[in-house]
Amino acid sequence: SRAEGTLISPDTVTVEGFLSRWLAAIKGAVKGATYDSYSRYVRTHINPAIGHVKLQRLDMLHVETMLGGMMRSNPHKELHELSAKRQKYRGLQPPQAASNRTKQYARAILSKALDHAVLGNLIPRNVANLVPAPAAKRVKASAAVLSTISSVCCTPGI
């Protein structure tokens, strides 16, 4: 509350409003590329899914739903509005689910921001930490790929 020295009323602020303030607060404390990345993820993945939720009402289900519904960012906005048949005709790929790494990063950014909210007594706990991070998919290299890498790395004079 304002009596406790906070600048925002915790019962009325939305996730989007809080994240906007959080990004402004960390801008000088992180590298420019980090800030740009955080800002892009907030804008393209977090706010569209849960930005409307009141910060104090944010729960695990909101975070799980955000992660489950994340799509790959696509610079072609019209792509989302076209039917699948028209997309195929135009040679455009339909939106695909975001990779687990993208989901991990979005969850990590949200968690970092919510840690800030906990420290500011805006929320009692960080609900993003209660949601398990999506598992990273490991790709096994074929024997041919490993052989090629080995020959390039181990060949003298290269």
Sequence and secondary structure as in RCSB ss.txt:
>XXXX:A:sequence
SRAEGTLISPDTVTVEGFLSRWLAAIKGAVKGATYDSYSRYVRTHINPAIGHVKLQRLDMLHVETMLGGMMRSNP
HKELHELSAKRQKYRGLQPPQAASNRTKQYARAILSKALDHAVLGNLIPRNVANLVPAPAAKRVKASAAVLSTIS
SVCCTPGI
>XXXX:A:secstr
 GGGT SS TTT BHHHHHHHHHHHHTTTS HHHHHHHHHHIIIIIHHHHTTSBGGG  HHHHHHHHHH B   S
 HHHHHS HHHHHHHT     B  HHHHHHHHHHHHHHHHHHHHTTSSSS GGGGS           HHHHHHHH
HHHHSTT 
